[in-house]
Amino acid sequence: MRISRPGIWYLNPYINDSDPNNIRYGNPNLDAEQTHNLNINYGSFSQKVNFNATLSYSFTQNAITSRIFIDEYQGREGVTHNTYDNIGRNQSIGLDGYLSWTPTPVIRMNVNGSLSYTDIQSTENAGVRNSGFSGRGFGGITFTLPKDVRLSANGGIFTSNIQLQTTQSAFYFYSFSAMKSFFNKKLDVSLNTTTPFHKYRDFKLTTTGEGFVQKMNFQNPMRTFRLSLTYRFGDLKSSVRKVQRTITNEDVLQGGSSQEGTGTGS
């Protein structure tokens, strides 16, 4: 069993009312999630091909999930409240995979991704339920050419995680880069671009609750171009001794930003 403590964004009781019709706040009374996991892993590694796959199943009785409802706030009726609560009963089965292939010293390719099916139901209201597939995928190829030239292309696609009351549209990205080294690899000149053929990313969010449906549509700028220069002065011969003991809070549930679970009625 894995115990996941809620992160600070889930707990922070500060009320963000910058949008008076749509307020957001955390819940300091949240309990830690208790999740039962079962994983099966397979891997194969060689000089040219590396492969790894994991089949997993998880069950959470008290999952932390967004709780969205309409109530009054400071005398205003019809205000949407976005907070969190331990009201999710969550089951999920998924497959994760990674593959890298180096067919020649010049070419290196890699792909990785995941696909999962999730069923989540409210323990507070049996009529509130959501289920479906979600996933993500990434891929890239790199060419190492003569005269210290390197070309690469990458791309990826995300679908939204299955949540109790919200659904989000999928989005994708792609990027290209070219790099050339000079002066015995002391100077690197690189040109990078992300989604050069699409200026914006369209995003849709739909929230459903007791007696209401909210929809939000917006665009984020995506297209970028970047030229960078990197120069290495001298030779770095000294080394920094790594601390042998570190503290990592792996039991903290990440996410819960103030932007999650928000919507504007339309």
Backbone as numpy.savetxt, mean C-alpha at the origin, in Angstrom:
# Nx Ny Nz CAx CAy CAz Cx Cy Cz
-0.83 -17.39 16.78 -1.67 -16.19 16.78 -0.79 -14.94 16.78
-1.15 -13.97 15.97 -0.42 -12.72 15.90 -1.26 -11.60 16.51
-0.64 -10.81 17.38 -1.31 -9.67 18.01 -0.78 -8.39 17.37
-1.68 -7.55 16.87 -1.30 -6.29 16.21 -1.90 -5.12 16.97
-1.03 -4.29 17.53 -1.50 -3.11 18.24 -1.85 -2.00 17.26
-2.89 -1.22 17.52 -3.25 -0.12 16.62 -2.19 0.97 16.64
-1.86 1.50 15.46 -0.91 2.60 15.35 -1.52 3.92 15.81
-0.68 4.95 15.83 -1.10 6.23 16.41 -2.26 6.86 15.65
-2.32 6.66 14.31 -3.41 7.27 13.55 -4.76 6.65 13.91
-4.74 5.39 14.30 -5.98 4.75 14.70 -6.46 5.26 16.06
-5.52 5.66 16.92 -5.84 5.99 18.30 -6.07 7.48 18.54
-5.51 8.33 17.71 -5.53 9.77 17.95 -6.97 10.31 17.99
-7.42 10.85 19.15 -8.81 11.31 19.25 -9.05 12.70 18.67
-7.99 13.34 18.18 -8.15 14.69 17.61 -9.16 14.67 16.46
-10.08 15.60 16.48 -11.13 15.67 15.45 -10.67 16.60 14.33
-10.50 16.03 13.16 -10.15 16.81 11.98 -11.45 17.24 11.31
-11.82 18.50 11.51 -13.06 19.01 10.94 -12.79 20.09 9.90
-11.66 19.95 9.18 -11.37 20.91 8.12 -12.46 20.89 7.05
-13.07 19.73 6.85 -14.28 19.63 6.03 -15.44 19.48 7.01
-16.24 20.52 7.23 -17.28 20.46 8.27 -18.36 19.42 8.00
-18.45 18.93 6.78 -19.44 17.90 6.46 -18.88 16.49 6.58
-17.58 16.40 6.87 -16.91 15.10 6.84 -15.78 15.12 7.86
-16.02 14.70 9.07 -15.01 14.79 10.12 -14.34 13.43 10.35
-13.10 13.47 10.82 -12.30 12.26 11.01 -11.62 12.30 12.37
-11.59 11.17 13.04 -10.91 11.09 14.34 -10.63 9.62 14.67
-9.63 9.41 15.52 -9.28 8.06 15.94 -10.09 7.63 17.16
-9.79 6.41 17.62 -10.51 5.83 18.75 -9.49 5.32 19.77
-9.28 6.05 20.87 -8.27 5.63 21.86 -8.66 4.38 22.63
-9.88 3.88 22.45 -10.33 2.69 23.17 -10.19 1.41 22.35
-9.47 1.46 21.25 -9.30 0.27 20.42 -8.51 -0.81 21.16
-8.87 -2.05 20.90 -8.12 -3.20 21.39 -7.18 -3.70 20.31
-6.17 -4.44 20.71 -5.25 -5.04 19.74 -5.96 -6.14 18.95
-5.65 -6.23 17.67 -6.20 -7.30 16.85 -5.55 -8.64 17.21
-6.33 -9.69 17.16 -5.83 -11.05 17.38 -6.12 -11.87 16.12
-5.06 -12.20 15.40 -5.19 -12.85 14.10 -4.54 -14.22 14.12
-5.25 -15.21 13.61 -4.72 -16.56 13.44 -4.25 -16.71 11.99
-3.00 -17.13 11.81 -2.40 -17.23 10.49 -1.92 -18.65 10.20
-2.02 -19.03 8.94 -1.45 -20.28 8.45 -0.76 -19.98 7.13
0.53 -20.31 7.02 1.31 -20.00 5.82 2.02 -21.25 5.30
2.04 -21.40 3.98 2.81 -22.45 3.31 3.71 -21.76 2.30
5.01 -22.01 2.41 6.00 -21.30 1.59 6.80 -22.27 0.74
7.10 -21.84 -0.48 7.96 -22.62 -1.37 8.93 -21.68 -2.07
10.19 -22.10 -2.17 11.19 -21.27 -2.84 12.17 -22.11 -3.63
12.66 -21.54 -4.71 13.67 -22.17 -5.54 14.64 -21.09 -6.01
15.94 -21.32 -5.80 16.94 -20.29 -6.07 18.10 -20.88 -6.85
18.52 -20.15 -7.88 19.68 -20.55 -8.68 20.39 -19.30 -9.16
21.43 -19.49 -9.95 22.21 -18.35 -10.41 21.41 -17.44 -11.34
20.50 -18.02 -12.13 19.74 -17.24 -13.09 18.29 -16.99 -12.68
17.70 -17.93 -11.95 16.28 -17.83 -11.62 16.08 -17.95 -10.11
15.32 -17.02 -9.55 14.92 -17.07 -8.16 13.40 -17.00 -8.09
12.81 -17.91 -7.33 11.35 -17.98 -7.26 10.93 -18.25 -5.83
9.89 -17.54 -5.40 9.35 -17.76 -4.06 7.84 -17.53 -4.09
7.09 -18.40 -3.41 5.63 -18.28 -3.36 5.14 -18.64 -1.97
4.11 -17.94 -1.52 3.53 -18.18 -0.20 2.01 -18.22 -0.31
1.42 -19.29 0.18 -0.03 -19.41 0.28 -0.41 -19.19 1.75
-1.36 -18.31 2.00 -1.67 -17.94 3.38 -3.17 -17.89 3.63
-3.52 -18.11 4.89 -4.90 -17.97 5.35 -4.86 -17.24 6.69
-5.78 -16.30 6.88 -5.84 -15.58 8.15 -7.29 -15.38 8.58
-7.48 -15.33 9.89 -8.80 -15.11 10.47 -8.66 -14.17 11.65
-9.47 -13.10 11.65 -9.46 -12.12 12.73 -10.89 -11.90 13.21
-11.12 -12.08 14.50 -12.46 -11.92 15.06 -12.75 -10.47 15.42
-11.71 -9.71 15.80 -11.92 -8.33 16.26 -11.10 -7.35 15.42
-11.19 -7.46 14.10 -10.39 -6.63 13.20 -10.72 -5.15 13.36
-9.67 -4.33 13.34 -9.86 -2.88 13.35 -10.24 -2.43 11.95
-11.38 -1.80 11.83 -11.85 -1.37 10.52 -12.50 0.00 10.63
-12.62 0.67 9.50 -13.27 1.98 9.49 -14.73 1.84 9.91
-15.18 2.79 10.69 -16.59 2.86 11.08 -17.11 4.21 10.64
-18.01 4.20 9.67 -18.48 5.44 9.05 -19.98 5.55 9.26
-20.42 6.66 9.80 -21.84 6.85 10.07 -22.18 8.34 10.00
-23.45 8.63 9.90 -23.92 10.01 9.83 -24.59 10.38 11.15
-24.16 11.52 11.71 -24.70 11.99 12.98 -24.53 13.51 13.02
-24.94 14.11 14.12 -24.78 15.55 14.25 -23.38 15.87 14.78
-22.94 17.10 14.54 -21.65 17.57 15.05 -21.74 19.08 15.22
-21.56 19.52 16.48 -21.62 20.94 16.82 -22.91 21.59 16.31
-24.00 20.86 16.51 -25.31 21.39 16.13 -25.67 21.21 14.68
-24.77 20.64 13.87 -25.05 20.42 12.46 -25.51 18.99 12.25
-26.62 18.82 11.57 -27.13 17.49 11.26 -26.53 16.99 9.95
-26.52 15.66 9.80 -26.08 15.07 8.54 -24.58 15.09 8.32
-23.79 15.15 9.38 -22.33 15.17 9.26 -21.80 13.73 9.23
-20.91 13.44 8.31 -20.33 12.10 8.21 -19.17 11.97 9.19
-19.22 10.96 10.05 -18.17 10.67 11.02 -17.34 9.49 10.50
-16.01 9.67 10.47 -15.09 8.62 10.04 -14.16 8.28 11.20
-14.29 7.09 11.76 -13.45 6.68 12.87 -13.13 5.19 12.72
-12.68 4.55 13.79 -12.28 3.14 13.74 -12.85 2.40 14.94
-13.06 1.09 14.75 -13.57 0.27 15.85 -13.21 -1.19 15.59
-13.25 -1.98 16.66 -13.00 -3.43 16.55 -14.29 -4.15 16.18
-14.78 -3.91 14.98 -16.09 -4.46 14.60 -15.99 -5.35 13.37
-14.81 -5.77 12.99 -14.66 -6.59 11.80 -14.38 -8.05 12.11
-15.09 -8.93 11.43 -14.80 -10.37 11.46 -14.26 -10.71 10.07
-12.97 -10.96 10.00 -12.26 -10.96 8.73 -11.64 -12.32 8.44
-11.91 -12.86 7.24 -11.24 -14.07 6.75 -10.61 -13.76 5.40
-9.39 -14.25 5.20 -8.69 -13.94 3.95 -7.79 -15.10 3.57
-7.76 -15.41 2.27 -6.83 -16.39 1.73 -6.09 -15.72 0.58
-4.78 -15.89 0.53 -4.01 -15.16 -0.47 -2.81 -15.92 -0.97
-2.30 -15.46 -2.10 -1.11 -16.03 -2.71 -0.16 -14.89 -3.06
1.07 -14.98 -2.57 2.13 -14.01 -2.88 3.23 -14.72 -3.66
3.82 -14.01 -4.61 4.88 -14.62 -5.40 5.93 -13.63 -5.85
7.13 -14.15 -6.09 8.25 -13.34 -6.58 9.07 -14.17 -7.54
9.46 -13.57 -8.67 10.28 -14.26 -9.66 11.28 -13.28 -10.26
12.54 -13.65 -10.26 13.57 -12.87 -10.94 14.32 -13.78 -11.90
14.66 -13.24 -13.06 15.31 -14.02 -14.10 16.40 -13.18 -14.74
17.59 -13.76 -14.82 18.73 -13.10 -15.46 19.18 -13.99 -16.62
18.55 -13.85 -17.79 18.89 -14.74 -18.91 20.29 -14.51 -19.46
20.77 -13.28 -19.39 22.12 -12.94 -19.84 22.70 -11.92 -18.86
24.00 -11.70 -18.89 24.58 -10.66 -18.02 24.05 -9.26 -18.32
23.44 -9.09 -19.48 22.95 -7.77 -19.90 21.52 -7.51 -19.43
20.73 -8.56 -19.28 19.30 -8.41 -19.01 18.94 -9.01 -17.66
18.15 -8.26 -16.91 17.60 -8.77 -15.65 16.13 -8.39 -15.58
15.27 -9.38 -15.30 13.83 -9.15 -15.21 13.31 -9.65 -13.86
12.28 -8.99 -13.36 11.67 -9.44 -12.11 10.20 -9.08 -12.09
9.42 -9.93 -11.48 7.99 -9.68 -11.26 7.64 -10.15 -9.85
6.73 -9.46 -9.22 6.21 -9.92 -7.93 4.79 -9.39 -7.77
4.02 -10.09 -6.98 2.64 -9.67 -6.80 1.91 -10.53 -5.79
0.67 -10.18 -5.58 -0.16 -10.92 -4.63 -1.62 -10.84 -5.07
-2.36 -11.86 -4.72 -3.80 -11.92 -4.99 -4.46 -12.54 -3.78
-5.52 -11.93 -3.30 -6.21 -12.46 -2.12 -7.72 -12.30 -2.26
-8.42 -13.18 -1.57 -9.88 -13.08 -1.46 -10.22 -12.85 0.00
-10.99 -11.81 0.27 -11.31 -11.42 1.63 -12.82 -11.36 1.83
-13.26 -11.86 2.97 -14.66 -11.74 3.38 -14.67 -11.08 4.75
-15.30 -9.92 4.85 -15.33 -9.18 6.11 -16.77 -8.82 6.44
-17.14 -9.05 7.70 -18.50 -8.81 8.16 -18.46 -8.05 9.47
-19.41 -7.15 9.66 -19.49 -6.39 10.89 -20.01 -7.26 12.02
-19.36 -7.23 13.17 -19.85 -7.94 14.35 -20.93 -7.12 15.05
-21.11 -5.88 14.63 -22.10 -4.99 15.22 -23.42 -5.04 14.46
-23.31 -5.23 13.13 -24.50 -5.25 12.27 -24.28 -6.32 11.22
-24.98 -7.45 11.34 -24.76 -8.58 10.43 -25.08 -8.23 8.98
-25.85 -7.17 8.76 -26.19 -6.80 7.39 -25.08 -6.05 6.67
-24.06 -5.61 7.40 -22.94 -4.89 6.79 -21.84 -5.90 6.49
-21.61 -6.13 5.21 -20.66 -7.17 4.81 -20.07 -6.81 3.45
-18.82 -7.21 3.23 -18.18 -6.98 1.94 -17.21 -8.13 1.68
-17.06 -8.48 0.41 -16.14 -9.55 0.05 -15.68 -9.34 -1.38
-14.56 -9.95 -1.72 -14.06 -9.84 -3.09 -12.57 -10.05 -3.17
-12.06 -9.94 -4.40 -10.64 -10.12 -4.66 -9.92 -8.77 -4.62
-8.68 -8.82 -4.21 -7.80 -7.65 -4.27 -6.39 -8.13 -4.56
-5.57 -7.24 -5.06 -4.21 -7.67 -5.38 -3.35 -6.52 -5.84
-2.11 -6.85 -6.12 -1.16 -5.88 -6.65 -0.10 -6.64 -7.44
0.52 -5.97 -8.37 1.56 -6.61 -9.16 2.58 -5.59 -9.63
3.83 -6.02 -9.69 4.93 -5.16 -10.13 5.81 -5.95 -11.10
6.43 -5.24 -12.01 7.35 -5.88 -12.93 8.38 -4.88 -13.42
9.54 -5.40 -13.79 10.58 -4.51 -14.28 11.62 -5.25 -15.09
12.30 -4.52 -15.95 13.38 -5.07 -16.75 14.51 -4.04 -16.81
15.74 -4.52 -16.69 16.91 -3.65 -16.70 17.92 -4.17 -17.72
18.44 -3.25 -18.52 19.47 -3.57 -19.51 20.76 -2.87 -19.09
21.81 -3.64 -18.90 23.13 -3.09 -18.60 23.96 -3.15 -19.88
24.19 -1.99 -20.48 24.81 -1.90 -21.79 26.28 -1.50 -21.69
27.02 -1.62 -22.77 28.43 -1.19 -22.75 28.56 0.30 -22.46
29.76 0.70 -22.09 30.10 2.09 -21.79 29.26 2.65 -20.64
28.99 1.80 -19.65 28.33 2.21 -18.41 26.98 2.88 -18.64
26.18 2.27 -19.51 24.83 2.74 -19.77 23.84 1.71 -19.23
22.81 2.20 -18.54 21.80 1.30 -18.01 20.41 1.86 -18.31
19.55 1.01 -18.87 18.17 1.37 -19.19 17.23 0.48 -18.40
16.13 1.03 -17.94 15.18 0.22 -17.18 13.76 0.70 -17.41
12.83 -0.23 -17.27 11.40 0.06 -17.35 10.69 -0.71 -16.24
9.74 -0.06 -15.59 9.02 -0.67 -14.48 7.54 -0.32 -14.58
6.72 -1.15 -13.98 5.29 -0.89 -13.96 4.62 -1.65 -12.85
3.43 -1.22 -12.50 2.70 -1.89 -11.44 1.22 -1.54 -11.46
0.44 -2.36 -10.79 -0.99 -2.12 -10.67 -1.43 -2.48 -9.25
-2.33 -1.67 -8.70 -2.88 -1.89 -7.37 -4.39 -1.94 -7.46
-4.98 -2.86 -6.75 -6.42 -2.80 -6.49 -6.60 -2.54 -5.01
-7.72 -1.97 -4.63 -7.92 -1.60 -3.24 -8.13 -2.82 -2.37
-7.72 -2.71 -1.10 -8.02 -3.75 -0.14 -9.53 -3.79 0.12
-10.03 -4.98 0.40 -11.45 -5.12 0.71 -11.70 -4.57 2.11
-12.55 -3.55 2.20 -12.89 -2.93 3.47 -14.38 -3.10 3.74
-14.74 -2.85 4.97 -16.11 -3.14 5.39 -17.13 -2.22 4.72
-16.81 -0.94 4.61 -17.80 0.02 4.10 -17.35 0.79 2.87
-16.11 0.61 2.43 -15.61 1.41 1.31 -15.04 0.54 0.21
-15.18 1.01 -1.02 -14.54 0.40 -2.18 -13.81 1.50 -2.94
-12.62 1.16 -3.45 -11.80 2.13 -4.15 -11.43 1.59 -5.52
-11.23 2.49 -6.46 -10.86 2.09 -7.81 -9.39 1.68 -7.85
-9.06 0.82 -8.81 -7.68 0.39 -9.00 -6.89 1.49 -9.72
-5.57 1.43 -9.60 -4.75 2.35 -10.37 -3.44 1.67 -10.73
-2.77 2.22 -11.71 -1.53 1.63 -12.19 -0.50 2.73 -12.43
0.75 2.33 -12.59 1.82 3.27 -12.90 2.84 2.58 -13.79
3.65 3.37 -14.45 4.78 2.84 -15.22 5.86 3.92 -15.26
7.10 3.49 -15.39 8.21 4.44 -15.38 9.34 3.93 -16.26
10.16 4.87 -16.72 11.32 4.57 -17.55 12.50 5.38 -17.04
13.68 4.81 -17.14 14.87 5.54 -16.71 16.07 5.15 -17.57
16.99 6.10 -17.71 18.25 5.87 -18.42 19.36 6.51 -17.61
20.47 5.79 -17.45 21.59 6.30 -16.66 22.90 6.04 -17.40
23.79 7.02 -17.32 25.11 6.92 -17.93 26.13 7.37 -16.90
27.20 6.58 -16.75 28.27 6.90 -15.81 29.47 7.48 -16.56
30.15 8.44 -15.91 31.32 9.08 -16.49 32.45 9.08 -15.47
33.66 9.38 -15.96 34.84 9.57 -15.10 35.05 8.39 -14.16
35.15 7.21 -14.76 35.41 6.00 -13.99 34.32 5.76 -12.94
33.07 5.97 -13.37 31.88 5.73 -12.54 31.77 6.66 -11.33
32.42 7.82 -11.40 32.28 8.78 -10.31 31.09 9.72 -10.52
30.72 9.94 -11.77 29.59 10.81 -12.08 28.50 10.00 -12.77
27.28 10.06 -12.19 26.12 9.40 -12.78 25.13 10.47 -13.24
24.69 10.36 -14.47 23.66 11.24 -15.02 22.46 10.36 -15.37
21.31 10.68 -14.81 20.14 9.84 -15.03 18.92 10.69 -15.38
18.09 10.13 -16.24 16.83 10.75 -16.63 15.71 9.76 -16.32
14.71 10.22 -15.56 13.61 9.36 -15.13 12.28 10.01 -15.47
11.32 9.19 -15.82 9.97 9.68 -16.05 8.96 8.66 -15.53
7.88 9.17 -14.96 6.80 8.33 -14.44 5.50 8.68 -15.17
4.81 7.67 -15.64 3.57 7.81 -16.41 3.62 9.00 -17.37
4.57 9.01 -18.30 4.69 10.17 -19.21 3.49 10.37 -20.12
2.69 9.33 -20.34 1.56 9.44 -21.26 0.23 9.68 -20.55
0.27 9.83 -19.23 -0.94 10.11 -18.46 -0.61 11.18 -17.42
-1.28 12.31 -17.52 -0.98 13.43 -16.64 -1.57 13.24 -15.25
-2.77 12.65 -15.17 -3.46 12.52 -13.89 -3.85 11.07 -13.62
-4.05 10.79 -12.36 -4.62 9.52 -11.94 -6.03 9.78 -11.45
-7.00 9.11 -12.05 -8.39 9.23 -11.62 -8.65 8.26 -10.46
-9.31 8.75 -9.44 -9.54 7.97 -8.23 -11.00 8.07 -7.83
-11.60 6.93 -7.51 -13.00 6.89 -7.09 -13.12 6.14 -5.77
-13.91 6.67 -4.88 -14.14 6.06 -3.57 -15.63 6.06 -3.29
-16.17 4.88 -2.96 -17.59 4.75 -2.64 -17.73 4.21 -1.21
-18.52 4.89 -0.42 -18.76 4.50 0.97 -20.24 4.22 1.16
-20.56 3.09 1.78 -21.95 2.74 2.06 -22.13 2.55 3.56
-23.26 2.94 4.05 -23.57 2.79 5.46 -25.07 2.69 5.65
-25.48 2.75 6.89 -26.91 2.61 7.21 -27.67 3.83 6.72
-28.39 3.67 5.63 -29.21 4.75 5.11 -28.50 5.76 4.23
-27.26 5.48 3.79 -26.58 6.46 2.94 -25.56 5.78 2.02
-25.27 6.44 0.91 -24.21 6.07 -0.02 -23.48 7.35 -0.39
-22.16 7.35 -0.27 -21.36 8.53 -0.61 -20.35 8.16 -1.69
-20.10 9.10 -2.60 -19.14 8.88 -3.67 -18.19 10.07 -3.76
-16.92 9.77 -4.01 -15.92 10.82 -4.14 -15.09 10.53 -5.38
-14.92 11.53 -6.22 -14.10 11.43 -7.41 -13.06 12.55 -7.38
-11.80 12.21 -7.62 -10.78 13.24 -7.71 -9.62 12.76 -8.56
-8.72 13.66 -8.86 -7.55 13.37 -9.67 -6.29 13.76 -8.93
-5.25 12.95 -9.09 -3.93 13.26 -8.57 -2.96 13.42 -9.73
-2.09 14.43 -9.71 -1.08 14.53 -10.77 -0.10 13.37 -10.68
0.19 12.76 -11.82 1.05 11.57 -11.84 2.30 11.75 -12.71
2.20 12.50 -13.78 3.30 12.60 -14.73 4.48 13.37 -14.13
5.66 12.78 -14.18 6.87 13.44 -13.68 8.03 13.19 -14.63
8.95 14.16 -14.66 10.22 14.04 -15.37 11.31 14.53 -14.42
12.41 13.81 -14.36 13.45 14.19 -13.41 14.83 13.92 -14.02
15.70 14.91 -13.92 17.10 14.78 -14.32 17.95 14.90 -13.07
18.81 13.94 -12.84 19.63 13.96 -11.62 21.10 13.72 -11.96
21.96 14.35 -11.15 23.41 14.21 -11.27 23.95 13.77 -9.92
24.76 12.75 -9.92 25.38 12.24 -8.69 26.88 12.12 -8.90
27.65 12.76 -8.01 29.11 12.70 -8.12 29.69 12.17 -6.82
30.60 11.23 -6.94 31.25 10.63 -5.77 32.64 11.22 -5.60
32.88 11.83 -4.46 34.18 12.44 -4.17 35.05 11.45 -3.41
36.19 11.09 -3.95 37.12 10.21 -3.27 36.57 8.81 -3.10
37.21 8.05 -2.23 36.82 6.67 -1.95 36.40 6.56 -0.50
35.25 5.98 -0.28 34.75 5.77 1.08 35.31 4.45 1.60
36.30 4.56 2.48 36.95 3.36 2.99 36.55 3.04 4.43
36.07 4.04 5.15 35.68 3.79 6.53 34.35 3.06 6.56
34.11 2.36 7.62 32.87 1.62 7.78 32.22 2.00 9.10
30.93 1.93 9.14 30.17 2.22 10.34 29.72 0.92 10.96
30.05 0.74 12.21 29.69 -0.48 12.89 28.21 -0.49 13.20
27.55 -1.56 12.79 26.12 -1.68 12.99 25.80 -2.09 14.42
24.80 -1.45 14.99 24.36 -1.82 16.33 23.81 -3.24 16.30
24.26 -4.07 17.21 23.89 -5.47 17.19 22.46 -5.70 17.63
21.95 -4.82 18.47 20.60 -4.99 18.96 19.76 -3.78 18.59
18.66 -4.03 17.96 17.72 -2.97 17.60 16.32 -3.38 18.04
15.47 -2.38 18.19 14.09 -2.62 18.58 13.19 -2.31 17.39
12.43 -3.29 16.96 11.50 -3.13 15.84 10.09 -3.46 16.30
9.19 -2.48 16.17 7.81 -2.68 16.60 7.01 -3.34 15.47
7.21 -4.65 15.31 6.53 -5.36 14.23 5.07 -5.67 14.56
4.66 -5.42 15.80 3.28 -5.74 16.17 2.36 -4.53 16.05
2.87 -3.41 15.50 2.04 -2.21 15.36 1.33 -2.25 14.02
0.01 -2.09 14.05 -0.80 -2.08 12.84 -0.62 -0.75 12.14
-0.07 -0.79 10.92 0.21 0.43 10.18 -1.04 0.91 9.46
-0.98 2.16 9.00 -2.10 2.74 8.27 -2.95 3.59 9.17
-4.22 3.70 8.81 -5.13 4.50 9.60 -4.90 5.99 9.46
-4.40 6.44 8.30 -4.16 7.87 8.10 -5.48 8.61 8.10
-5.35 9.91 8.26 -6.56 10.72 8.34 -7.30 10.80 7.03
-6.73 10.25 5.94 -7.40 10.30 4.65 -8.23 9.06 4.38
-8.11 8.04 5.19 -8.83 6.80 4.92 -10.30 6.95 5.29
-11.11 6.27 4.51 -12.52 6.20 4.84 -13.26 7.51 4.73
-12.80 8.43 3.88 -13.47 9.70 3.74 -14.27 9.73 2.47
-15.27 10.57 2.44 -16.07 10.68 1.23 -16.89 11.96 1.23
-17.25 12.39 0.07 -18.07 13.58 -0.08 -19.34 13.20 -0.81
-20.44 13.48 -0.24 -21.70 13.09 -0.84 -21.91 13.70 -2.20
-22.50 12.92 -3.08 -22.82 13.43 -4.42 -24.06 12.73 -4.93
